[in-house]
Amino acid sequence: MVRDNALAVSGLLVEKVGGPGVFPYQPKGLWEETAYGDVYSAQTYSPSHGKDLYRRSMYTFWKRTSPPPALITFDAPDREKCTVRRPLTNTPLQALVLMNDHTYVEAARVLAARIMRDGGAAPSRRIRYAFRLATGRDPKPKEVQVLRGMESAELVNYRRNRDAARKLVGVGESKVDPAMDPNELAAWTIVASTILNLDETITSE
């Protein structure tokens, strides 16, 4: 649900129902660490491409000896037995996934492009637009102020370090609009990532 929500808010989520399992982003070499012999299937991991990268998480191919790392970080059941009730879970590793995993960085970048394209020209309007998409409510004045300050500071930073901006907006397979300023897009990506990492965005009460 956490991953699907980030993809949905950004506009990346593919809502097609049914079909074979897919292979979203994951760190290289994990499957190979548990691979042995030459007669077994699924010994190497080949990520999906195009729309298959953005399918709902329920379609993720599951290898029992090497489960999807992002799901395991969120204490997903191992599927070897019935789970009647999921326990509450909250670890520092989950924050690292949400801020650094390719899926979430790309979702933040695509959300940033959506903000710049559809949120209006004024930073405050853009922040309100993104906040409503992610949380379903308008931000408080103090929240707008904090996020505006963040966007301004990050824009200055990325204008000084253009290589870092290009590296950030280059994460993920989805295309970047060449008409958008990569420095501005990178700054709004940080804002979008912050909004996607809000407790009320990722937690269902």
C-alpha positions, -999 to +999 in steps of 0.1 A: +000+000+000+028+024+008+045+018-026+013+018-045+003+051-029+035+068-039+031+056-075-005+067-075+001+102-062+029+107-087+008+094-116+030+064-123+007+037-111-005+013-138-039+000-127-042-029-151-057-059-135-042-094-138-013-107-158+021-123-149+044-113-120+066-083-126+101-073-114+104-038-100+136-021-090+158-038-064+195-037-055+217-057-078+231-091-068+205-101-042+192-131-061+227-141-072+238-143-035+213-171-030+217-188-064+232-223-066+234-249-093+225-246-129+192-265-130+170-241-110+150-212-123+151-176-112+188-175-104+193-140-118+172-109-115+161-090-146+141-059-138+110-052-157+107-022-180+081+002-191+046-001-176+056-033-157+078-013-134+048+005-121+023-023-116+006-027-082+029-043-056+006-074-054+020-084-088+056-084-077+073-117-084+082-134-051+112-156-047+110-175-014+148-176-008+152-139-017+119-119-011+115-084-024+138-063-001+116-033+002+087-054+013+108-073+038+120-040+053+084-032+060+081-066+077+059-081+051+049-117+059+070-144+043+039-161+028+049-195+042+019-194+066-014-176+070-011-141+086-044-132+103-032-098+115-002-077+105+018-063+134+027-026+137+061-019+123+084+011+123+122+009+118+149+033+106+155+011+076+120+020+064+128+057+063+159+049+042+138+029+017+113+057+014+140+084+009+165+064-013+149+035-030+147+040-068+109+036-067+104+064-043+130+088-057+114+083-092+079+088-078+090+120-061+106+133-093+075+125-114+053+141-087+076+171-089+070+174-126+033+171-120+035+198-094+053+221-118+030+213-147-004+213-130+001+231-097+003+267-109+032+291-110+032+303-074+052+281-050+025+282-024-001+270-048+022+242-059+027+231-023-010+231-016-017+211-048+009+184-039-002+183-003-038+177-013-027+149-037-007+131-010-027+137+022-062+147+011-061+180+030-049+215+026-016+223+044-014+246+074+003+280+069+033+269+089+036+237+067+035+259+035+061+282+050+085+253+058+081+237+024+086+270+006+118+276+025+129+241+016+122+246-021+141+279-021+171+265-003+173+234-026+169+255-057+200+276-047+218+244-039+211+227-072+219+258-092+253+257-076+256+219-082+240+212-115+256+177-118+238+167-086+205+180-100+209+160-132+218+129-113+187+132-091+162+138-119+178+110-139+168+083-114+143+058-128+133+047-162+104+072-169+113+100-191+121+136-180+104+165-197+134+182-215+115+215-213+118+216-175+147+232-158+165+203-141+176+224-112+140+235-105+128+200-110+154+186-086+144+212-059+107+203-062+117+166-062+131+171-026+098+189-016+078+161-032+099+134-014+093+152+019+055+153+014+055+116+003+074+108+036+050+125+059+035+102+085+000+109+074+009+101+038+024+066+045+003+056+076-033+045+074-052+054+106 
